[in-house]
């Protein structure tokens, strides 16, 4: 006797079991559609990375001192490599990105006199919203080449 034999001999029972399974599968979907939708606020602390291209200790230290004096800075990280320094600031959630950017630009301008004179370019900044970063980056490859139909 195989697994399908009782279902073949009792078509009405099979139909009722199939309908019960379909309803059991559709019930969570129906319940999810009736849930109220609530708009959650987007909580993304404004961040302003401020890169500078020169020796790390001669550039990073004056920039860190000037940028650390900005009100509302919750976290400051600095990364220096040969020919490049990047200082990233994270602000309170109460700060707007535009207000933080104005303060960062003012701090960079105030620290220019303390920076080395032979820098190839002036320090700059850019506004970054961490919520805008991608969740998934997907790349697909194939061993066979796709050819267009002619």
mmCIF file of the C-alpha atoms, coordinates in Angstrom:
data_MODEL
# 
_entry.id   MODEL 
# 
loop_
_atom_site.group_PDB 
_atom_site.id 
_atom_site.type_symbol 
_atom_site.label_atom_id 
_atom_site.label_alt_id 
_atom_site.label_comp_id 
_atom_site.label_asym_id 
_atom_site.label_entity_id 
_atom_site.label_seq_id 
_atom_site.pdbx_PDB_ins_code 
_atom_site.Cartn_x 
_atom_site.Cartn_y 
_atom_site.Cartn_z 
_atom_site.occupancy 
_atom_site.B_iso_or_equiv 
_atom_site.pdbx_formal_charge 
_atom_site.auth_seq_id 
_atom_site.auth_comp_id 
_atom_site.auth_asym_id 
_atom_site.auth_atom_id 
_atom_site.pdbx_PDB_model_num 
ATOM 1   C CA . UNK A 1 1   ? 0.000   0.000  0.000   1.00 0.00 ? 1   UNK A CA 1 
ATOM 2   C CA . UNK A 1 2   ? 1.459   3.373  -1.015  1.00 0.00 ? 2   UNK A CA 1 
ATOM 3   C CA . UNK A 1 3   ? 1.020   6.747  0.604   1.00 0.00 ? 3   UNK A CA 1 
ATOM 4   C CA . UNK A 1 4   ? -1.415  7.916  -2.072  1.00 0.00 ? 4   UNK A CA 1 
ATOM 5   C CA . UNK A 1 5   ? -3.808  4.934  -1.859  1.00 0.00 ? 5   UNK A CA 1 
ATOM 6   C CA . UNK A 1 6   ? -6.073  6.317  0.937   1.00 0.00 ? 6   UNK A CA 1 
ATOM 7   C CA . UNK A 1 7   ? -6.335  9.659  -0.878  1.00 0.00 ? 7   UNK A CA 1 
ATOM 8   C CA . UNK A 1 8   ? -7.349  7.950  -4.110  1.00 0.00 ? 8   UNK A CA 1 
ATOM 9   C CA . UNK A 1 9   ? -10.034 5.800  -2.413  1.00 0.00 ? 9   UNK A CA 1 
ATOM 10  C CA . UNK A 1 10  ? -11.514 8.766  -0.462  1.00 0.00 ? 10  UNK A CA 1 
ATOM 11  C CA . UNK A 1 11  ? -11.755 11.750 -2.862  1.00 0.00 ? 11  UNK A CA 1 
ATOM 12  C CA . UNK A 1 12  ? -14.168 13.712 -0.630  1.00 0.00 ? 12  UNK A CA 1 
ATOM 13  C CA . UNK A 1 13  ? -11.839 13.427 2.367   1.00 0.00 ? 13  UNK A CA 1 
ATOM 14  C CA . UNK A 1 14  ? -8.909  14.421 0.154   1.00 0.00 ? 14  UNK A CA 1 
ATOM 15  C CA . UNK A 1 15  ? -10.823 17.478 -1.051  1.00 0.00 ? 15  UNK A CA 1 
ATOM 16  C CA . UNK A 1 16  ? -11.716 18.515 2.504   1.00 0.00 ? 16  UNK A CA 1 
ATOM 17  C CA . UNK A 1 17  ? -8.126  18.027 3.703   1.00 0.00 ? 17  UNK A CA 1 
ATOM 18  C CA . UNK A 1 18  ? -6.862  20.117 0.762   1.00 0.00 ? 18  UNK A CA 1 
ATOM 19  C CA . UNK A 1 19  ? -9.328  22.919 1.546   1.00 0.00 ? 19  UNK A CA 1 
ATOM 20  C CA . UNK A 1 20  ? -8.379  22.845 5.237   1.00 0.00 ? 20  UNK A CA 1 
ATOM 21  C CA . UNK A 1 21  ? -4.678  23.132 4.369   1.00 0.00 ? 21  UNK A CA 1 
ATOM 22  C CA . UNK A 1 22  ? -5.386  26.010 1.977   1.00 0.00 ? 22  UNK A CA 1 
ATOM 23  C CA . UNK A 1 23  ? -7.361  27.884 4.635   1.00 0.00 ? 23  UNK A CA 1 
ATOM 24  C CA . UNK A 1 24  ? -4.664  27.238 7.235   1.00 0.00 ? 24  UNK A CA 1 
ATOM 25  C CA . UNK A 1 25  ? -2.082  28.672 4.841   1.00 0.00 ? 25  UNK A CA 1 
ATOM 26  C CA . UNK A 1 26  ? -4.203  31.683 3.880   1.00 0.00 ? 26  UNK A CA 1 
ATOM 27  C CA . UNK A 1 27  ? -5.188  32.611 7.451   1.00 0.00 ? 27  UNK A CA 1 
ATOM 28  C CA . UNK A 1 28  ? -1.815  34.235 8.443   1.00 0.00 ? 28  UNK A CA 1 
ATOM 29  C CA . UNK A 1 29  ? -1.812  36.218 5.201   1.00 0.00 ? 29  UNK A CA 1 
ATOM 30  C CA . UNK A 1 30  ? -5.346  37.469 5.880   1.00 0.00 ? 30  UNK A CA 1 
ATOM 31  C CA . UNK A 1 31  ? -4.408  38.396 9.450   1.00 0.00 ? 31  UNK A CA 1 
ATOM 32  C CA . UNK A 1 32  ? -1.295  40.280 8.312   1.00 0.00 ? 32  UNK A CA 1 
ATOM 33  C CA . UNK A 1 33  ? -3.334  42.353 5.874   1.00 0.00 ? 33  UNK A CA 1 
ATOM 34  C CA . UNK A 1 34  ? -5.644  43.463 8.695   1.00 0.00 ? 34  UNK A CA 1 
ATOM 35  C CA . UNK A 1 35  ? -2.795  44.677 10.924  1.00 0.00 ? 35  UNK A CA 1 
ATOM 36  C CA . UNK A 1 36  ? -2.667  48.465 11.329  1.00 0.00 ? 36  UNK A CA 1 
ATOM 37  C CA . UNK A 1 37  ? 0.181   50.226 9.595   1.00 0.00 ? 37  UNK A CA 1 
ATOM 38  C CA . UNK A 1 38  ? 2.253   52.559 11.719  1.00 0.00 ? 38  UNK A CA 1 
ATOM 39  C CA . UNK A 1 39  ? 4.761   54.978 10.263  1.00 0.00 ? 39  UNK A CA 1 
ATOM 40  C CA . UNK A 1 40  ? 7.954   54.526 12.205  1.00 0.00 ? 40  UNK A CA 1 
ATOM 41  C CA . UNK A 1 41  ? 10.362  57.430 12.149  1.00 0.00 ? 41  UNK A CA 1 
ATOM 42  C CA . UNK A 1 42  ? 13.592  56.975 10.264  1.00 0.00 ? 42  UNK A CA 1 
ATOM 43  C CA . UNK A 1 43  ? 16.247  57.121 12.937  1.00 0.00 ? 43  UNK A CA 1 
ATOM 44  C CA . UNK A 1 44  ? 19.583  57.713 11.328  1.00 0.00 ? 44  UNK A CA 1 
ATOM 45  C CA . UNK A 1 45  ? 22.156  59.791 13.133  1.00 0.00 ? 45  UNK A CA 1 
ATOM 46  C CA . UNK A 1 46  ? 23.774  62.330 10.804  1.00 0.00 ? 46  UNK A CA 1 
ATOM 47  C CA . UNK A 1 47  ? 27.377  61.546 9.992   1.00 0.00 ? 47  UNK A CA 1 
ATOM 48  C CA . UNK A 1 48  ? 29.960  63.693 8.200   1.00 0.00 ? 48  UNK A CA 1 
ATOM 49  C CA . UNK A 1 49  ? 33.177  62.044 7.114   1.00 0.00 ? 49  UNK A CA 1 
ATOM 50  C CA . UNK A 1 50  ? 35.851  64.733 6.676   1.00 0.00 ? 50  UNK A CA 1 
ATOM 51  C CA . UNK A 1 51  ? 38.723  63.368 4.564   1.00 0.00 ? 51  UNK A CA 1 
ATOM 52  C CA . UNK A 1 52  ? 42.067  65.130 4.197   1.00 0.00 ? 52  UNK A CA 1 
ATOM 53  C CA . UNK A 1 53  ? 44.988  64.016 2.074   1.00 0.00 ? 53  UNK A CA 1 
ATOM 54  C CA . UNK A 1 54  ? 48.324  64.385 3.869   1.00 0.00 ? 54  UNK A CA 1 
ATOM 55  C CA . UNK A 1 55  ? 50.299  62.863 6.713   1.00 0.00 ? 55  UNK A CA 1 
ATOM 56  C CA . UNK A 1 56  ? 47.992  61.434 9.371   1.00 0.00 ? 56  UNK A CA 1 
ATOM 57  C CA . UNK A 1 57  ? 49.367  62.903 12.578  1.00 0.00 ? 57  UNK A CA 1 
ATOM 58  C CA . UNK A 1 58  ? 49.924  66.390 11.127  1.00 0.00 ? 58  UNK A CA 1 
ATOM 59  C CA . UNK A 1 59  ? 46.424  66.539 9.695   1.00 0.00 ? 59  UNK A CA 1 
ATOM 60  C CA . UNK A 1 60  ? 44.327  64.312 11.931  1.00 0.00 ? 60  UNK A CA 1 
ATOM 61  C CA . UNK A 1 61  ? 45.283  65.905 15.250  1.00 0.00 ? 61  UNK A CA 1 
ATOM 62  C CA . UNK A 1 62  ? 44.315  69.521 14.377  1.00 0.00 ? 62  UNK A CA 1 
ATOM 63  C CA . UNK A 1 63  ? 41.151  68.340 12.651  1.00 0.00 ? 63  UNK A CA 1 
ATOM 64  C CA . UNK A 1 64  ? 40.173  66.107 15.576  1.00 0.00 ? 64  UNK A CA 1 
ATOM 65  C CA . UNK A 1 65  ? 40.659  68.974 18.015  1.00 0.00 ? 65  UNK A CA 1 
ATOM 66  C CA . UNK A 1 66  ? 38.572  71.362 15.932  1.00 0.00 ? 66  UNK A CA 1 
ATOM 67  C CA . UNK A 1 67  ? 35.859  68.822 15.080  1.00 0.00 ? 67  UNK A CA 1 
ATOM 68  C CA . UNK A 1 68  ? 35.686  67.505 18.642  1.00 0.00 ? 68  UNK A CA 1 
ATOM 69  C CA . UNK A 1 69  ? 34.629  70.947 19.860  1.00 0.00 ? 69  UNK A CA 1 
ATOM 70  C CA . UNK A 1 70  ? 31.406  70.818 17.829  1.00 0.00 ? 70  UNK A CA 1 
ATOM 71  C CA . UNK A 1 71  ? 28.299  70.527 19.986  1.00 0.00 ? 71  UNK A CA 1 
ATOM 72  C CA . UNK A 1 72  ? 26.370  67.273 19.690  1.00 0.00 ? 72  UNK A CA 1 
ATOM 73  C CA . UNK A 1 73  ? 29.219  64.992 18.552  1.00 0.00 ? 73  UNK A CA 1 
ATOM 74  C CA . UNK A 1 74  ? 28.576  61.555 20.051  1.00 0.00 ? 74  UNK A CA 1 
ATOM 75  C CA . UNK A 1 75  ? 31.327  59.615 18.307  1.00 0.00 ? 75  UNK A CA 1 
ATOM 76  C CA . UNK A 1 76  ? 34.478  60.512 16.383  1.00 0.00 ? 76  UNK A CA 1 
ATOM 77  C CA . UNK A 1 77  ? 36.617  57.981 14.550  1.00 0.00 ? 77  UNK A CA 1 
ATOM 78  C CA . UNK A 1 78  ? 39.780  58.721 12.653  1.00 0.00 ? 78  UNK A CA 1 
ATOM 79  C CA . UNK A 1 79  ? 41.598  56.607 10.089  1.00 0.00 ? 79  UNK A CA 1 
ATOM 80  C CA . UNK A 1 80  ? 44.905  57.581 8.525   1.00 0.00 ? 80  UNK A CA 1 
ATOM 81  C CA . UNK A 1 81  ? 46.827  55.869 5.780   1.00 0.00 ? 81  UNK A CA 1 
ATOM 82  C CA . UNK A 1 82  ? 49.647  56.988 3.538   1.00 0.00 ? 82  UNK A CA 1 
ATOM 83  C CA . UNK A 1 83  ? 48.491  60.199 1.908   1.00 0.00 ? 83  UNK A CA 1 
ATOM 84  C CA . UNK A 1 84  ? 44.987  60.182 3.381   1.00 0.00 ? 84  UNK A CA 1 
ATOM 85  C CA . UNK A 1 85  ? 43.195  60.913 6.639   1.00 0.00 ? 85  UNK A CA 1 
ATOM 86  C CA . UNK A 1 86  ? 39.498  60.359 7.257   1.00 0.00 ? 86  UNK A CA 1 
ATOM 87  C CA . UNK A 1 87  ? 37.703  61.653 10.327  1.00 0.00 ? 87  UNK A CA 1 
ATOM 88  C CA . UNK A 1 88  ? 34.094  60.485 10.755  1.00 0.00 ? 88  UNK A CA 1 
ATOM 89  C CA . UNK A 1 89  ? 31.735  62.255 13.126  1.00 0.00 ? 89  UNK A CA 1 
ATOM 90  C CA . UNK A 1 90  ? 28.444  60.962 14.443  1.00 0.00 ? 90  UNK A CA 1 
ATOM 91  C CA . UNK A 1 91  ? 26.004  63.435 15.942  1.00 0.00 ? 91  UNK A CA 1 
ATOM 92  C CA . UNK A 1 92  ? 23.066  63.328 18.355  1.00 0.00 ? 92  UNK A CA 1 
ATOM 93  C CA . UNK A 1 93  ? 19.754  62.350 16.815  1.00 0.00 ? 93  UNK A CA 1 
ATOM 94  C CA . UNK A 1 94  ? 18.494  65.841 17.637  1.00 0.00 ? 94  UNK A CA 1 
ATOM 95  C CA . UNK A 1 95  ? 20.960  67.417 15.159  1.00 0.00 ? 95  UNK A CA 1 
ATOM 96  C CA . UNK A 1 96  ? 20.004  67.926 11.538  1.00 0.00 ? 96  UNK A CA 1 
ATOM 97  C CA . UNK A 1 97  ? 22.464  66.877 8.869   1.00 0.00 ? 97  UNK A CA 1 
ATOM 98  C CA . UNK A 1 98  ? 22.566  70.376 7.377   1.00 0.00 ? 98  UNK A CA 1 
ATOM 99  C CA . UNK A 1 99  ? 23.250  72.040 10.734  1.00 0.00 ? 99  UNK A CA 1 
ATOM 100 C CA . UNK A 1 100 ? 25.977  69.519 11.500  1.00 0.00 ? 100 UNK A CA 1 
ATOM 101 C CA . UNK A 1 101 ? 27.509  70.096 8.058   1.00 0.00 ? 101 UNK A CA 1 
ATOM 102 C CA . UNK A 1 102 ? 27.685  73.862 8.666   1.00 0.00 ? 102 UNK A CA 1 
ATOM 103 C CA . UNK A 1 103 ? 29.460  73.257 11.980  1.00 0.00 ? 103 UNK A CA 1 
ATOM 104 C CA . UNK A 1 104 ? 31.898  70.821 10.345  1.00 0.00 ? 104 UNK A CA 1 
ATOM 105 C CA . UNK A 1 105 ? 32.722  73.345 7.610   1.00 0.00 ? 105 UNK A CA 1 
ATOM 106 C CA . UNK A 1 106 ? 33.284  76.057 10.216  1.00 0.00 ? 106 UNK A CA 1 
ATOM 107 C CA . UNK A 1 107 ? 35.584  73.759 12.219  1.00 0.00 ? 107 UNK A CA 1 
ATOM 108 C CA . UNK A 1 108 ? 37.572  72.861 9.089   1.00 0.00 ? 108 UNK A CA 1 
ATOM 109 C CA . UNK A 1 109 ? 37.953  76.547 8.231   1.00 0.00 ? 109 UNK A CA 1 
ATOM 110 C CA . UNK A 1 110 ? 39.091  77.302 11.798  1.00 0.00 ? 110 UNK A CA 1 
ATOM 111 C CA . UNK A 1 111 ? 41.714  74.522 11.719  1.00 0.00 ? 111 UNK A CA 1 
ATOM 112 C CA . UNK A 1 112 ? 43.274  75.480 8.356   1.00 0.00 ? 112 UNK A CA 1 
ATOM 113 C CA . UNK A 1 113 ? 45.943  77.613 10.007  1.00 0.00 ? 113 UNK A CA 1 
ATOM 114 C CA . UNK A 1 114 ? 47.090  74.584 12.043  1.00 0.00 ? 114 UNK A CA 1 
ATOM 115 C CA . UNK A 1 115 ? 47.319  72.247 9.023   1.00 0.00 ? 115 UNK A CA 1 
ATOM 116 C CA . UNK A 1 116 ? 50.545  71.741 7.013   1.00 0.00 ? 116 UNK A CA 1 
ATOM 117 C CA . UNK A 1 117 ? 51.045  74.243 4.226   1.00 0.00 ? 117 UNK A CA 1 
ATOM 118 C CA . UNK A 1 118 ? 52.127  71.693 1.591   1.00 0.00 ? 118 UNK A CA 1 
ATOM 119 C CA . UNK A 1 119 ? 48.850  69.829 1.388   1.00 0.00 ? 119 UNK A CA 1 
ATOM 120 C CA . UNK A 1 120 ? 47.826  69.041 -2.200  1.00 0.00 ? 120 UNK A CA 1 
ATOM 121 C CA . UNK A 1 121 ? 44.183  69.905 -1.462  1.00 0.00 ? 121 UNK A CA 1 
ATOM 122 C CA . UNK A 1 122 ? 42.205  71.505 1.317   1.00 0.00 ? 122 UNK A CA 1 
ATOM 123 C CA . UNK A 1 123 ? 40.212  69.295 3.677   1.00 0.00 ? 123 UNK A CA 1 
ATOM 124 C CA . UNK A 1 124 ? 36.673  68.651 2.537   1.00 0.00 ? 124 UNK A CA 1 
ATOM 125 C CA . UNK A 1 125 ? 33.603  66.958 3.954   1.00 0.00 ? 125 UNK A CA 1 
ATOM 126 C CA . UNK A 1 126 ? 30.545  65.170 2.717   1.00 0.00 ? 126 UNK A CA 1 
ATOM 127 C CA . UNK A 1 127 ? 27.201  64.479 4.322   1.00 0.00 ? 127 UNK A CA 1 
ATOM 128 C CA . UNK A 1 128 ? 26.335  60.802 4.695   1.00 0.00 ? 128 UNK A CA 1 
ATOM 129 C CA . UNK A 1 129 ? 23.081  59.273 5.853   1.00 0.00 ? 129 UNK A CA 1 
ATOM 130 C CA . UNK A 1 130 ? 23.757  55.759 7.198   1.00 0.00 ? 130 UNK A CA 1 
ATOM 131 C CA . UNK A 1 131 ? 20.180  54.774 6.393   1.00 0.00 ? 131 UNK A CA 1 
ATOM 132 C CA . UNK A 1 132 ? 20.925  55.249 2.689   1.00 0.00 ? 132 UNK A CA 1 
ATOM 133 C CA . UNK A 1 133 ? 23.482  52.441 2.551   1.00 0.00 ? 133 UNK A CA 1 
ATOM 134 C CA . UNK A 1 134 ? 22.427  49.352 0.619   1.00 0.00 ? 134 UNK A CA 1 
ATOM 135 C CA . UNK A 1 135 ? 21.114  46.363 2.537   1.00 0.00 ? 135 UNK A CA 1 
ATOM 136 C CA . UNK A 1 136 ? 22.238  43.824 -0.051  1.00 0.00 ? 136 UNK A CA 1 
ATOM 137 C CA . UNK A 1 137 ? 24.659  43.985 -2.952  1.00 0.00 ? 137 UNK A CA 1 
ATOM 138 C CA . UNK A 1 138 ? 24.214  41.061 -5.309  1.00 0.00 ? 138 UNK A CA 1 
ATOM 139 C CA . UNK A 1 139 ? 26.530  39.994 -8.128  1.00 0.00 ? 139 UNK A CA 1 
ATOM 140 C CA . UNK A 1 140 ? 25.789  37.056 -10.399 1.00 0.00 ? 140 UNK A CA 1 
ATOM 141 C CA . UNK A 1 141 ? 28.218  35.263 -12.696 1.00 0.00 ? 141 UNK A CA 1 
ATOM 142 C CA . UNK A 1 142 ? 27.871  32.343 -15.050 1.00 0.00 ? 142 UNK A CA 1 
ATOM 143 C CA . UNK A 1 143 ? 30.290  29.931 -16.662 1.00 0.00 ? 143 UNK A CA 1 
ATOM 144 C CA . UNK A 1 144 ? 28.302  30.102 -19.904 1.00 0.00 ? 144 UNK A CA 1 
ATOM 145 C CA . UNK A 1 145 ? 27.995  33.239 -21.975 1.00 0.00 ? 145 UNK A CA 1 
ATOM 146 C CA . UNK A 1 146 ? 24.581  34.591 -22.885 1.00 0.00 ? 146 UNK A CA 1 
ATOM 147 C CA . UNK A 1 147 ? 24.127  35.338 -26.563 1.00 0.00 ? 147 UNK A CA 1 
ATOM 148 C CA . UNK A 1 148 ? 21.422  37.592 -27.947 1.00 0.00 ? 148 UNK A CA 1 
ATOM 149 C CA . UNK A 1 149 ? 18.845  35.886 -30.145 1.00 0.00 ? 149 UNK A CA 1 
ATOM 150 C CA . UNK A 1 150 ? 19.226  36.774 -33.785 1.00 0.00 ? 150 UNK A CA 1 
# 
